């Protein structure tokens, strides 16, 4: 039997060795754990895990251990942190069983400010910023939810850039619209779809009034909405449509 810890990552496995995964899989790590189990099995190891054998070992202290800690430390105040609220509420109840007064057990949510005094503790009305902090390369906190949403769209559906070069005076096309696709379709294999997009582009620009100066933001909005809907109808995918209007 082989026992591995966090420091022994180059553990040698021989055919017939037994490897035990004593903890459950953290959600989101299923794929990497499965790859690890496959690699162990390829080396001839017998792999056991909590779903086939009752060998789960929690990383959290059970009730009796928590009672021992409270008994040894004898805290005046108890404020459980980390975990779902109902788990922390159970921890607070455990403290009351160990004779910590109810008014000295605090259950606060993220962002709430707690004031501790010599003989009492109070949750104030004041709040502090408590949001997710996005880490991106060298930057920390400089990537917001909008940027992350755009990245998800690009990763899942791709993007289409449509470049329209128009005559500033007439509002008509000076050349065929240029279409660039990244992560959406391969243009050379979808020429009919590309031509249909160009045709619809000409129709969108053609319906714009000629008597007044074109509002480029309005034109971009029309292209984004109508071409986006057309692409969804044809492909059941919603790529990010980025219109570029150049007036010459």
Biotite code that builds the C-alpha atoms (Angstrom):
import biotite.structure as struc

atoms = struc.array([
    struc.Atom([0.000, 0.000, 0.000], chain_id="A", res_id=1, res_name="UNK", atom_name="CA", element="C"),
    struc.Atom([1.263, 3.476, -0.901], chain_id="A", res_id=2, res_name="UNK", atom_name="CA", element="C"),
    struc.Atom([0.441, 6.595, 1.125], chain_id="A", res_id=3, res_name="UNK", atom_name="CA", element="C"),
    struc.Atom([1.102, 9.929, -0.553], chain_id="A", res_id=4, res_name="UNK", atom_name="CA", element="C"),
    struc.Atom([1.005, 13.406, 0.917], chain_id="A", res_id=5, res_name="UNK", atom_name="CA", element="C"),
    struc.Atom([1.265, 16.863, -0.632], chain_id="A", res_id=6, res_name="UNK", atom_name="CA", element="C"),
    struc.Atom([5.077, 16.802, -0.617], chain_id="A", res_id=7, res_name="UNK", atom_name="CA", element="C"),
    struc.Atom([5.570, 13.345, -2.108], chain_id="A", res_id=8, res_name="UNK", atom_name="CA", element="C"),
    struc.Atom([4.382, 14.000, -5.646], chain_id="A", res_id=9, res_name="UNK", atom_name="CA", element="C"),
    struc.Atom([6.791, 11.647, -7.433], chain_id="A", res_id=10, res_name="UNK", atom_name="CA", element="C"),
    struc.Atom([5.614, 8.514, -5.652], chain_id="A", res_id=11, res_name="UNK", atom_name="CA", element="C"),
    struc.Atom([6.719, 5.425, -7.571], chain_id="A", res_id=12, res_name="UNK", atom_name="CA", element="C"),
    struc.Atom([3.865, 3.058, -8.387], chain_id="A", res_id=13, res_name="UNK", atom_name="CA", element="C"),
    struc.Atom([4.425, -0.613, -9.105], chain_id="A", res_id=14, res_name="UNK", atom_name="CA", element="C"),
    struc.Atom([1.953, -3.201, -10.438], chain_id="A", res_id=15, res_name="UNK", atom_name="CA", element="C"),
    struc.Atom([-0.131, -4.530, -7.575], chain_id="A", res_id=16, res_name="UNK", atom_name="CA", element="C"),
    struc.Atom([0.238, -1.440, -5.364], chain_id="A", res_id=17, res_name="UNK", atom_name="CA", element="C"),
    struc.Atom([-2.932, -0.165, -3.689], chain_id="A", res_id=18, res_name="UNK", atom_name="CA", element="C"),
    struc.Atom([-3.766, 3.546, -3.872], chain_id="A", res_id=19, res_name="UNK", atom_name="CA", element="C"),
    struc.Atom([-6.542, 4.950, -1.667], chain_id="A", res_id=20, res_name="UNK", atom_name="CA", element="C"),
    struc.Atom([-8.270, 8.271, -2.278], chain_id="A", res_id=21, res_name="UNK", atom_name="CA", element="C"),
    struc.Atom([-9.571, 8.962, 1.226], chain_id="A", res_id=22, res_name="UNK", atom_name="CA", element="C"),
    struc.Atom([-11.305, 12.273, 0.474], chain_id="A", res_id=23, res_name="UNK", atom_name="CA", element="C"),
    struc.Atom([-14.212, 13.131, -1.773], chain_id="A", res_id=24, res_name="UNK", atom_name="CA", element="C"),
    struc.Atom([-13.671, 15.036, -5.015], chain_id="A", res_id=25, res_name="UNK", atom_name="CA", element="C"),
    struc.Atom([-13.987, 18.806, -4.790], chain_id="A", res_id=26, res_name="UNK", atom_name="CA", element="C"),
    struc.Atom([-16.582, 19.985, -7.379], chain_id="A", res_id=27, res_name="UNK", atom_name="CA", element="C"),
    struc.Atom([-14.764, 21.211, -10.475], chain_id="A", res_id=28, res_name="UNK", atom_name="CA", element="C"),
    struc.Atom([-11.820, 18.819, -10.050], chain_id="A", res_id=29, res_name="UNK", atom_name="CA", element="C"),
    struc.Atom([-13.601, 15.734, -11.375], chain_id="A", res_id=30, res_name="UNK", atom_name="CA", element="C"),
    struc.Atom([-11.735, 15.666, -14.684], chain_id="A", res_id=31, res_name="UNK", atom_name="CA", element="C"),
    struc.Atom([-8.230, 16.014, -13.215], chain_id="A", res_id=32, res_name="UNK", atom_name="CA", element="C"),
    struc.Atom([-8.949, 13.371, -10.547], chain_id="A", res_id=33, res_name="UNK", atom_name="CA", element="C"),
    struc.Atom([-10.255, 10.982, -13.200], chain_id="A", res_id=34, res_name="UNK", atom_name="CA", element="C"),
    struc.Atom([-7.097, 11.480, -15.283], chain_id="A", res_id=35, res_name="UNK", atom_name="CA", element="C"),
    struc.Atom([-4.988, 10.758, -12.194], chain_id="A", res_id=36, res_name="UNK", atom_name="CA", element="C"),
    struc.Atom([-6.931, 7.574, -11.455], chain_id="A", res_id=37, res_name="UNK", atom_name="CA", element="C"),
    struc.Atom([-6.560, 6.457, -15.085], chain_id="A", res_id=38, res_name="UNK", atom_name="CA", element="C"),
    struc.Atom([-2.791, 7.001, -14.979], chain_id="A", res_id=39, res_name="UNK", atom_name="CA", element="C"),
    struc.Atom([-2.493, 5.035, -11.732], chain_id="A", res_id=40, res_name="UNK", atom_name="CA", element="C"),
    struc.Atom([-4.497, 2.176, -13.210], chain_id="A", res_id=41, res_name="UNK", atom_name="CA", element="C"),
    struc.Atom([-2.263, 2.152, -16.309], chain_id="A", res_id=42, res_name="UNK", atom_name="CA", element="C"),
    struc.Atom([0.709, 1.555, -14.001], chain_id="A", res_id=43, res_name="UNK", atom_name="CA", element="C"),
    struc.Atom([-1.022, -1.489, -12.521], chain_id="A", res_id=44, res_name="UNK", atom_name="CA", element="C"),
    struc.Atom([-2.238, 0.051, -9.263], chain_id="A", res_id=45, res_name="UNK", atom_name="CA", element="C"),
    struc.Atom([-5.469, -0.945, -7.525], chain_id="A", res_id=46, res_name="UNK", atom_name="CA", element="C"),
    struc.Atom([-7.382, 2.273, -6.921], chain_id="A", res_id=47, res_name="UNK", atom_name="CA", element="C"),
    struc.Atom([-9.991, 2.664, -4.188], chain_id="A", res_id=48, res_name="UNK", atom_name="CA", element="C"),
    struc.Atom([-12.076, 5.769, -3.537], chain_id="A", res_id=49, res_name="UNK", atom_name="CA", element="C"),
    struc.Atom([-14.994, 6.820, -1.367], chain_id="A", res_id=50, res_name="UNK", atom_name="CA", element="C"),
    struc.Atom([-17.717, 5.997, -3.906], chain_id="A", res_id=51, res_name="UNK", atom_name="CA", element="C"),
    struc.Atom([-16.901, 2.267, -3.891], chain_id="A", res_id=52, res_name="UNK", atom_name="CA", element="C"),
    struc.Atom([-15.570, 1.877, -0.327], chain_id="A", res_id=53, res_name="UNK", atom_name="CA", element="C"),
    struc.Atom([-16.607, 3.748, 2.831], chain_id="A", res_id=54, res_name="UNK", atom_name="CA", element="C"),
    struc.Atom([-13.208, 5.353, 3.398], chain_id="A", res_id=55, res_name="UNK", atom_name="CA", element="C"),
    struc.Atom([-14.050, 9.041, 3.297], chain_id="A", res_id=56, res_name="UNK", atom_name="CA", element="C"),
    struc.Atom([-11.891, 11.163, 5.593], chain_id="A", res_id=57, res_name="UNK", atom_name="CA", element="C"),
    struc.Atom([-13.085, 14.733, 6.140], chain_id="A", res_id=58, res_name="UNK", atom_name="CA", element="C"),
    struc.Atom([-10.721, 17.667, 6.408], chain_id="A", res_id=59, res_name="UNK", atom_name="CA", element="C"),
    struc.Atom([-13.040, 19.311, 8.973], chain_id="A", res_id=60, res_name="UNK", atom_name="CA", element="C"),
    struc.Atom([-13.001, 18.650, 12.700], chain_id="A", res_id=61, res_name="UNK", atom_name="CA", element="C"),
    struc.Atom([-16.025, 16.714, 14.072], chain_id="A", res_id=62, res_name="UNK", atom_name="CA", element="C"),
    struc.Atom([-18.186, 17.957, 16.944], chain_id="A", res_id=63, res_name="UNK", atom_name="CA", element="C"),
    struc.Atom([-16.271, 16.292, 19.742], chain_id="A", res_id=64, res_name="UNK", atom_name="CA", element="C"),
    struc.Atom([-12.965, 17.753, 18.580], chain_id="A", res_id=65, res_name="UNK", atom_name="CA", element="C"),
    struc.Atom([-14.512, 21.214, 18.415], chain_id="A", res_id=66, res_name="UNK", atom_name="CA", element="C"),
    struc.Atom([-15.825, 20.748, 21.956], chain_id="A", res_id=67, res_name="UNK", atom_name="CA", element="C"),
    struc.Atom([-12.331, 19.841, 23.126], chain_id="A", res_id=68, res_name="UNK", atom_name="CA", element="C"),
    struc.Atom([-10.910, 23.006, 21.509], chain_id="A", res_id=69, res_name="UNK", atom_name="CA", element="C"),
    struc.Atom([-13.590, 25.177, 23.148], chain_id="A", res_id=70, res_name="UNK", atom_name="CA", element="C"),
    struc.Atom([-12.965, 23.489, 26.501], chain_id="A", res_id=71, res_name="UNK", atom_name="CA", element="C"),
    struc.Atom([-9.216, 24.087, 26.274], chain_id="A", res_id=72, res_name="UNK", atom_name="CA", element="C"),
    struc.Atom([-9.349, 27.671, 25.014], chain_id="A", res_id=73, res_name="UNK", atom_name="CA", element="C"),
    struc.Atom([-12.396, 28.763, 27.062], chain_id="A", res_id=74, res_name="UNK", atom_name="CA", element="C"),
    struc.Atom([-13.274, 31.655, 24.720], chain_id="A", res_id=75, res_name="UNK", atom_name="CA", element="C"),
    struc.Atom([-15.394, 34.550, 25.928], chain_id="A", res_id=76, res_name="UNK", atom_name="CA", element="C"),
    struc.Atom([-16.770, 35.146, 22.423], chain_id="A", res_id=77, res_name="UNK", atom_name="CA", element="C"),
    struc.Atom([-17.333, 32.678, 19.591], chain_id="A", res_id=78, res_name="UNK", atom_name="CA", element="C"),
    struc.Atom([-17.716, 33.781, 15.952], chain_id="A", res_id=79, res_name="UNK", atom_name="CA", element="C"),
    struc.Atom([-17.686, 30.864, 13.489], chain_id="A", res_id=80, res_name="UNK", atom_name="CA", element="C"),
    struc.Atom([-16.209, 31.856, 10.122], chain_id="A", res_id=81, res_name="UNK", atom_name="CA", element="C"),
    struc.Atom([-15.885, 30.126, 6.747], chain_id="A", res_id=82, res_name="UNK", atom_name="CA", element="C"),
    struc.Atom([-18.635, 27.859, 5.449], chain_id="A", res_id=83, res_name="UNK", atom_name="CA", element="C"),
    struc.Atom([-22.343, 28.005, 4.725], chain_id="A", res_id=84, res_name="UNK", atom_name="CA", element="C"),
    struc.Atom([-24.485, 29.923, 7.203], chain_id="A", res_id=85, res_name="UNK", atom_name="CA", element="C"),
    struc.Atom([-26.330, 26.846, 8.491], chain_id="A", res_id=86, res_name="UNK", atom_name="CA", element="C"),
    struc.Atom([-22.968, 25.168, 9.198], chain_id="A", res_id=87, res_name="UNK", atom_name="CA", element="C"),
    struc.Atom([-21.784, 28.197, 11.156], chain_id="A", res_id=88, res_name="UNK", atom_name="CA", element="C"),
    struc.Atom([-25.120, 28.301, 12.993], chain_id="A", res_id=89, res_name="UNK", atom_name="CA", element="C"),
    struc.Atom([-24.567, 24.675, 14.049], chain_id="A", res_id=90, res_name="UNK", atom_name="CA", element="C"),
    struc.Atom([-21.093, 25.643, 15.262], chain_id="A", res_id=91, res_name="UNK", atom_name="CA", element="C"),
    struc.Atom([-22.562, 28.502, 17.303], chain_id="A", res_id=92, res_name="UNK", atom_name="CA", element="C"),
    struc.Atom([-25.104, 26.118, 18.825], chain_id="A", res_id=93, res_name="UNK", atom_name="CA", element="C"),
    struc.Atom([-22.205, 23.862, 19.780], chain_id="A", res_id=94, res_name="UNK", atom_name="CA", element="C"),
    struc.Atom([-20.642, 26.804, 21.595], chain_id="A", res_id=95, res_name="UNK", atom_name="CA", element="C"),
    struc.Atom([-23.832, 27.398, 23.549], chain_id="A", res_id=96, res_name="UNK", atom_name="CA", element="C"),
    struc.Atom([-23.812, 23.745, 24.582], chain_id="A", res_id=97, res_name="UNK", atom_name="CA", element="C"),
    struc.Atom([-20.352, 24.428, 25.990], chain_id="A", res_id=98, res_name="UNK", atom_name="CA", element="C"),
    struc.Atom([-21.814, 27.228, 28.174], chain_id="A", res_id=99, res_name="UNK", atom_name="CA", element="C"),
    struc.Atom([-20.868, 30.197, 25.965], chain_id="A", res_id=100, res_name="UNK", atom_name="CA", element="C"),
    struc.Atom([-23.750, 32.706, 26.396], chain_id="A", res_id=101, res_name="UNK", atom_name="CA", element="C"),
    struc.Atom([-25.984, 33.197, 23.368], chain_id="A", res_id=102, res_name="UNK", atom_name="CA", element="C"),
    struc.Atom([-25.233, 36.934, 23.275], chain_id="A", res_id=103, res_name="UNK", atom_name="CA", element="C"),
    struc.Atom([-21.516, 36.089, 22.986], chain_id="A", res_id=104, res_name="UNK", atom_name="CA", element="C"),
    struc.Atom([-21.942, 33.913, 19.879], chain_id="A", res_id=105, res_name="UNK", atom_name="CA", element="C"),
    struc.Atom([-21.885, 35.963, 16.680], chain_id="A", res_id=106, res_name="UNK", atom_name="CA", element="C"),
    struc.Atom([-23.112, 34.979, 13.231], chain_id="A", res_id=107, res_name="UNK", atom_name="CA", element="C"),
    struc.Atom([-22.117, 37.593, 10.649], chain_id="A", res_id=108, res_name="UNK", atom_name="CA", element="C"),
    struc.Atom([-22.319, 37.607, 6.857], chain_id="A", res_id=109, res_name="UNK", atom_name="CA", element="C"),
    struc.Atom([-19.566, 38.691, 4.496], chain_id="A", res_id=110, res_name="UNK", atom_name="CA", element="C"),
    struc.Atom([-19.120, 42.448, 4.636], chain_id="A", res_id=111, res_name="UNK", atom_name="CA", element="C"),
    struc.Atom([-20.749, 43.021, 8.007], chain_id="A", res_id=112, res_name="UNK", atom_name="CA", element="C"),
    struc.Atom([-18.639, 44.922, 10.556], chain_id="A", res_id=113, res_name="UNK", atom_name="CA", element="C"),
    struc.Atom([-18.418, 43.458, 14.063], chain_id="A", res_id=114, res_name="UNK", atom_name="CA", element="C"),
    struc.Atom([-17.262, 45.532, 17.037], chain_id="A", res_id=115, res_name="UNK", atom_name="CA", element="C"),
    struc.Atom([-15.721, 43.756, 20.003], chain_id="A", res_id=116, res_name="UNK", atom_name="CA", element="C"),
    struc.Atom([-15.697, 45.432, 23.399], chain_id="A", res_id=117, res_name="UNK", atom_name="CA", element="C"),
    struc.Atom([-14.317, 44.277, 26.728], chain_id="A", res_id=118, res_name="UNK", atom_name="CA", element="C"),
    struc.Atom([-17.605, 42.765, 27.890], chain_id="A", res_id=119, res_name="UNK", atom_name="CA", element="C"),
    struc.Atom([-19.753, 42.584, 24.773], chain_id="A", res_id=120, res_name="UNK", atom_name="CA", element="C"),
    struc.Atom([-19.810, 42.234, 21.018], chain_id="A", res_id=121, res_name="UNK", atom_name="CA", element="C"),
    struc.Atom([-22.095, 43.921, 18.487], chain_id="A", res_id=122, res_name="UNK", atom_name="CA", element="C"),
    struc.Atom([-22.841, 43.613, 14.763], chain_id="A", res_id=123, res_name="UNK", atom_name="CA", element="C"),
    struc.Atom([-23.013, 47.183, 13.439], chain_id="A", res_id=124, res_name="UNK", atom_name="CA", element="C"),
    struc.Atom([-25.005, 48.656, 10.558], chain_id="A", res_id=125, res_name="UNK", atom_name="CA", element="C"),
    struc.Atom([-21.740, 49.438, 8.776], chain_id="A", res_id=126, res_name="UNK", atom_name="CA", element="C"),
    struc.Atom([-20.653, 47.260, 5.859], chain_id="A", res_id=127, res_name="UNK", atom_name="CA", element="C"),
    struc.Atom([-17.343, 46.771, 4.072], chain_id="A", res_id=128, res_name="UNK", atom_name="CA", element="C"),
    struc.Atom([-16.777, 45.817, 0.411], chain_id="A", res_id=129, res_name="UNK", atom_name="CA", element="C"),
    struc.Atom([-16.895, 42.031, 0.106], chain_id="A", res_id=130, res_name="UNK", atom_name="CA", element="C"),
    struc.Atom([-16.904, 41.003, -3.524], chain_id="A", res_id=131, res_name="UNK", atom_name="CA", element="C"),
    struc.Atom([-15.068, 38.481, -5.657], chain_id="A", res_id=132, res_name="UNK", atom_name="CA", element="C"),
    struc.Atom([-11.596, 39.677, -6.649], chain_id="A", res_id=133, res_name="UNK", atom_name="CA", element="C"),
    struc.Atom([-10.663, 38.663, -10.190], chain_id="A", res_id=134, res_name="UNK", atom_name="CA", element="C"),
    struc.Atom([-7.002, 37.766, -10.729], chain_id="A", res_id=135, res_name="UNK", atom_name="CA", element="C"),
    struc.Atom([-5.814, 38.032, -14.316], chain_id="A", res_id=136, res_name="UNK", atom_name="CA", element="C"),
    struc.Atom([-2.123, 37.532, -15.053], chain_id="A", res_id=137, res_name="UNK", atom_name="CA", element="C"),
    struc.Atom([-0.229, 40.373, -13.402], chain_id="A", res_id=138, res_name="UNK", atom_name="CA", element="C"),
    struc.Atom([-3.364, 42.318, -12.476], chain_id="A", res_id=139, res_name="UNK", atom_name="CA", element="C"),
    struc.Atom([-5.370, 41.807, -9.292], chain_id="A", res_id=140, res_name="UNK", atom_name="CA", element="C"),
    struc.Atom([-8.887, 43.184, -9.080], chain_id="A", res_id=141, res_name="UNK", atom_name="CA", element="C"),
    struc.Atom([-8.706, 45.060, -12.386], chain_id="A", res_id=142, res_name="UNK", atom_name="CA", element="C"),
    struc.Atom([-10.966, 42.605, -14.244], chain_id="A", res_id=143, res_name="UNK", atom_name="CA", element="C"),
    struc.Atom([-14.673, 43.030, -13.541], chain_id="A", res_id=144, res_name="UNK", atom_name="CA", element="C"),
    struc.Atom([-17.779, 40.942, -14.112], chain_id="A", res_id=145, res_name="UNK", atom_name="CA", element="C"),
    struc.Atom([-18.478, 42.504, -17.528], chain_id="A", res_id=146, res_name="UNK", atom_name="CA", element="C"),
    struc.Atom([-15.025, 41.529, -18.810], chain_id="A", res_id=147, res_name="UNK", atom_name="CA", element="C"),
    struc.Atom([-15.426, 37.991, -17.452], chain_id="A", res_id=148, res_name="UNK", atom_name="CA", element="C"),
    struc.Atom([-18.840, 37.710, -19.115], chain_id="A", res_id=149, res_name="UNK", atom_name="CA", element="C"),
    struc.Atom([-17.379, 38.797, -22.468], chain_id="A", res_id=150, res_name="UNK", atom_name="CA", element="C"),
    struc.Atom([-14.595, 36.243, -22.109], chain_id="A", res_id=151, res_name="UNK", atom_name="CA", element="C"),
    struc.Atom([-17.110, 33.487, -21.461], chain_id="A", res_id=152, res_name="UNK", atom_name="CA", element="C"),
    struc.Atom([-19.048, 34.464, -24.587], chain_id="A", res_id=153, res_name="UNK", atom_name="CA", element="C"),
    struc.Atom([-15.870, 34.506, -26.666], chain_id="A", res_id=154, res_name="UNK", atom_name="CA", element="C"),
    struc.Atom([-14.788, 31.126, -25.287], chain_id="A", res_id=155, res_name="UNK", atom_name="CA", element="C"),
    struc.Atom([-18.153, 29.472, -25.877], chain_id="A", res_id=156, res_name="UNK", atom_name="CA", element="C"),
    struc.Atom([-19.461, 31.085, -29.068], chain_id="A", res_id=157, res_name="UNK", atom_name="CA", element="C"),
    struc.Atom([-16.567, 32.980, -30.698], chain_id="A", res_id=158, res_name="UNK", atom_name="CA", element="C"),
    struc.Atom([-16.743, 36.358, -32.387], chain_id="A", res_id=159, res_name="UNK", atom_name="CA", element="C"),
    struc.Atom([-17.537, 37.900, -35.768], chain_id="A", res_id=160, res_name="UNK", atom_name="CA", element="C"),
    struc.Atom([-16.090, 41.256, -36.838], chain_id="A", res_id=161, res_name="UNK", atom_name="CA", element="C"),
    struc.Atom([-17.939, 43.049, -39.662], chain_id="A", res_id=162, res_name="UNK", atom_name="CA", element="C"),
    struc.Atom([-16.158, 45.993, -41.249], chain_id="A", res_id=163, res_name="UNK", atom_name="CA", element="C"),
    struc.Atom([-18.368, 48.313, -43.296], chain_id="A", res_id=164, res_name="UNK", atom_name="CA", element="C"),
    struc.Atom([-16.669, 51.047, -45.354], chain_id="A", res_id=165, res_name="UNK", atom_name="CA", element="C"),
    struc.Atom([-19.243, 53.696, -46.344], chain_id="A", res_id=166, res_name="UNK", atom_name="CA", element="C"),
    struc.Atom([-19.282, 56.836, -48.431], chain_id="A", res_id=167, res_name="UNK", atom_name="CA", element="C"),
    struc.Atom([-19.744, 59.666, -45.964], chain_id="A", res_id=168, res_name="UNK", atom_name="CA", element="C"),
    struc.Atom([-21.910, 61.673, -48.370], chain_id="A", res_id=169, res_name="UNK", atom_name="CA", element="C"),
    struc.Atom([-24.168, 58.972, -49.814], chain_id="A", res_id=170, res_name="UNK", atom_name="CA", element="C"),
    struc.Atom([-24.063, 56.399, -47.039], chain_id="A", res_id=171, res_name="UNK", atom_name="CA", element="C"),
    struc.Atom([-23.473, 53.630, -49.576], chain_id="A", res_id=172, res_name="UNK", atom_name="CA", element="C"),
    struc.Atom([-20.870, 50.908, -49.477], chain_id="A", res_id=173, res_name="UNK", atom_name="CA", element="C"),
    struc.Atom([-17.536, 51.729, -51.104], chain_id="A", res_id=174, res_name="UNK", atom_name="CA", element="C"),
    struc.Atom([-16.580, 48.033, -51.008], chain_id="A", res_id=175, res_name="UNK", atom_name="CA", element="C"),
    struc.Atom([-18.012, 44.715, -49.946], chain_id="A", res_id=176, res_name="UNK", atom_name="CA", element="C"),
    struc.Atom([-18.196, 44.342, -46.136], chain_id="A", res_id=177, res_name="UNK", atom_name="CA", element="C"),
    struc.Atom([-15.165, 42.532, -44.713], chain_id="A", res_id=178, res_name="UNK", atom_name="CA", element="C"),
    struc.Atom([-16.012, 39.685, -42.340], chain_id="A", res_id=179, res_name="UNK", atom_name="CA", element="C"),
    struc.Atom([-13.586, 38.206, -39.830], chain_id="A", res_id=180, res_name="UNK", atom_name="CA", element="C"),
    struc.Atom([-14.455, 35.134, -37.772], chain_id="A", res_id=181, res_name="UNK", atom_name="CA", element="C"),
    struc.Atom([-12.574, 33.909, -34.704], chain_id="A", res_id=182, res_name="UNK", atom_name="CA", element="C"),
    struc.Atom([-13.779, 30.801, -32.892], chain_id="A", res_id=183, res_name="UNK", atom_name="CA", element="C"),
    struc.Atom([-17.146, 30.835, -34.693], chain_id="A", res_id=184, res_name="UNK", atom_name="CA", element="C"),
    struc.Atom([-16.935, 29.402, -38.220], chain_id="A", res_id=185, res_name="UNK", atom_name="CA", element="C"),
    struc.Atom([-14.226, 28.718, -40.782], chain_id="A", res_id=186, res_name="UNK", atom_name="CA", element="C"),
    struc.Atom([-14.998, 31.267, -43.492], chain_id="A", res_id=187, res_name="UNK", atom_name="CA", element="C"),
    struc.Atom([-13.662, 29.249, -46.430], chain_id="A", res_id=188, res_name="UNK", atom_name="CA", element="C"),
    struc.Atom([-16.006, 26.376, -45.638], chain_id="A", res_id=189, res_name="UNK", atom_name="CA", element="C"),
    struc.Atom([-19.069, 28.599, -45.095], chain_id="A", res_id=190, res_name="UNK", atom_name="CA", element="C"),
    struc.Atom([-19.039, 30.885, -48.144], chain_id="A", res_id=191, res_name="UNK", atom_name="CA", element="C"),
    struc.Atom([-22.824, 30.780, -48.559], chain_id="A", res_id=192, res_name="UNK", atom_name="CA", element="C"),
    struc.Atom([-23.346, 31.990, -44.989], chain_id="A", res_id=193, res_name="UNK", atom_name="CA", element="C"),
    struc.Atom([-20.765, 34.747, -45.449], chain_id="A", res_id=194, res_name="UNK", atom_name="CA", element="C"),
    struc.Atom([-22.435, 35.977, -48.643], chain_id="A", res_id=195, res_name="UNK", atom_name="CA", element="C"),
    struc.Atom([-25.816, 35.955, -46.902], chain_id="A", res_id=196, res_name="UNK", atom_name="CA", element="C"),
    struc.Atom([-24.351, 38.108, -44.119], chain_id="A", res_id=197, res_name="UNK", atom_name="CA", element="C"),
    struc.Atom([-23.020, 40.560, -46.726], chain_id="A", res_id=198, res_name="UNK", atom_name="CA", element="C"),
    struc.Atom([-26.427, 40.618, -48.415], chain_id="A", res_id=199, res_name="UNK", atom_name="CA", element="C"),
    struc.Atom([-28.161, 41.420, -45.157], chain_id="A", res_id=200, res_name="UNK", atom_name="CA", element="C"),
    struc.Atom([-25.558, 44.085, -44.418], chain_id="A", res_id=201, res_name="UNK", atom_name="CA", element="C"),
    struc.Atom([-26.376, 45.815, -47.703], chain_id="A", res_id=202, res_name="UNK", atom_name="CA", element="C"),
    struc.Atom([-30.088, 45.620, -46.845], chain_id="A", res_id=203, res_name="UNK", atom_name="CA", element="C"),
    struc.Atom([-29.534, 47.139, -43.393], chain_id="A", res_id=204, res_name="UNK", atom_name="CA", element="C"),
    struc.Atom([-27.518, 50.056, -44.795], chain_id="A", res_id=205, res_name="UNK", atom_name="CA", element="C"),
    struc.Atom([-29.907, 50.430, -47.734], chain_id="A", res_id=206, res_name="UNK", atom_name="CA", element="C"),
    struc.Atom([-32.892, 50.951, -45.414], chain_id="A", res_id=207, res_name="UNK", atom_name="CA", element="C"),
    struc.Atom([-31.151, 53.777, -43.545], chain_id="A", res_id=208, res_name="UNK", atom_name="CA", element="C"),
    struc.Atom([-32.537, 57.257, -44.420], chain_id="A", res_id=209, res_name="UNK", atom_name="CA", element="C"),
    struc.Atom([-30.401, 59.219, -46.884], chain_id="A", res_id=210, res_name="UNK", atom_name="CA", element="C"),
    struc.Atom([-31.697, 62.696, -46.077], chain_id="A", res_id=211, res_name="UNK", atom_name="CA", element="C"),
    struc.Atom([-29.826, 62.976, -42.801], chain_id="A", res_id=212, res_name="UNK", atom_name="CA", element="C"),
    struc.Atom([-26.334, 62.236, -41.593], chain_id="A", res_id=213, res_name="UNK", atom_name="CA", element="C"),
    struc.Atom([-25.812, 58.640, -40.456], chain_id="A", res_id=214, res_name="UNK", atom_name="CA", element="C"),
    struc.Atom([-25.442, 57.991, -36.726], chain_id="A", res_id=215, res_name="UNK", atom_name="CA", element="C"),
    struc.Atom([-22.644, 55.425, -36.621], chain_id="A", res_id=216, res_name="UNK", atom_name="CA", element="C"),
    struc.Atom([-23.668, 54.155, -33.167], chain_id="A", res_id=217, res_name="UNK", atom_name="CA", element="C"),
    struc.Atom([-27.216, 53.553, -34.401], chain_id="A", res_id=218, res_name="UNK", atom_name="CA", element="C"),
    struc.Atom([-25.940, 51.744, -37.489], chain_id="A", res_id=219, res_name="UNK", atom_name="CA", element="C"),
    struc.Atom([-23.661, 49.559, -35.354], chain_id="A", res_id=220, res_name="UNK", atom_name="CA", element="C"),
    struc.Atom([-26.566, 48.693, -33.086], chain_id="A", res_id=221, res_name="UNK", atom_name="CA", element="C"),
    struc.Atom([-28.694, 47.662, -36.077], chain_id="A", res_id=222, res_name="UNK", atom_name="CA", element="C"),
    struc.Atom([-25.885, 45.484, -37.457], chain_id="A", res_id=223, res_name="UNK", atom_name="CA", element="C"),
    struc.Atom([-25.198, 43.885, -34.084], chain_id="A", res_id=224, res_name="UNK", atom_name="CA", element="C"),
    struc.Atom([-28.849, 43.025, -33.404], chain_id="A", res_id=225, res_name="UNK", atom_name="CA", element="C"),
    struc.Atom([-29.966, 41.919, -36.859], chain_id="A", res_id=226, res_name="UNK", atom_name="CA", element="C"),
    struc.Atom([-26.833, 40.034, -37.906], chain_id="A", res_id=227, res_name="UNK", atom_name="CA", element="C"),
    struc.Atom([-26.635, 38.441, -34.455], chain_id="A", res_id=228, res_name="UNK", atom_name="CA", element="C"),
    struc.Atom([-30.227, 37.207, -34.762], chain_id="A", res_id=229, res_name="UNK", atom_name="CA", element="C"),
    struc.Atom([-29.581, 35.931, -38.298], chain_id="A", res_id=230, res_name="UNK", atom_name="CA", element="C"),
    struc.Atom([-26.478, 33.988, -37.206], chain_id="A", res_id=231, res_name="UNK", atom_name="CA", element="C"),
    struc.Atom([-28.410, 32.445, -34.323], chain_id="A", res_id=232, res_name="UNK", atom_name="CA", element="C"),
    struc.Atom([-31.205, 31.384, -36.670], chain_id="A", res_id=233, res_name="UNK", atom_name="CA", element="C"),
    struc.Atom([-28.717, 29.712, -39.008], chain_id="A", res_id=234, res_name="UNK", atom_name="CA", element="C"),
    struc.Atom([-26.293, 28.176, -36.497], chain_id="A", res_id=235, res_name="UNK", atom_name="CA", element="C"),
    struc.Atom([-28.053, 28.182, -33.078], chain_id="A", res_id=236, res_name="UNK", atom_name="CA", element="C"),
    struc.Atom([-25.009, 29.974, -31.734], chain_id="A", res_id=237, res_name="UNK", atom_name="CA", element="C"),
    struc.Atom([-24.642, 33.538, -30.496], chain_id="A", res_id=238, res_name="UNK", atom_name="CA", element="C"),
    struc.Atom([-21.157, 34.806, -31.354], chain_id="A", res_id=239, res_name="UNK", atom_name="CA", element="C"),
    struc.Atom([-20.113, 38.255, -30.223], chain_id="A", res_id=240, res_name="UNK", atom_name="CA", element="C"),
    struc.Atom([-20.805, 40.550, -33.200], chain_id="A", res_id=241, res_name="UNK", atom_name="CA", element="C"),
    struc.Atom([-18.431, 43.524, -33.424], chain_id="A", res_id=242, res_name="UNK", atom_name="CA", element="C"),
    struc.Atom([-19.440, 45.972, -36.174], chain_id="A", res_id=243, res_name="UNK", atom_name="CA", element="C"),
    struc.Atom([-16.876, 48.503, -37.391], chain_id="A", res_id=244, res_name="UNK", atom_name="CA", element="C"),
    struc.Atom([-18.234, 51.376, -39.493], chain_id="A", res_id=245, res_name="UNK", atom_name="CA", element="C"),
    struc.Atom([-15.683, 53.435, -41.425], chain_id="A", res_id=246, res_name="UNK", atom_name="CA", element="C"),
    struc.Atom([-16.896, 56.565, -43.196], chain_id="A", res_id=247, res_name="UNK", atom_name="CA", element="C"),
    struc.Atom([-14.708, 57.904, -45.993], chain_id="A", res_id=248, res_name="UNK", atom_name="CA", element="C"),
])
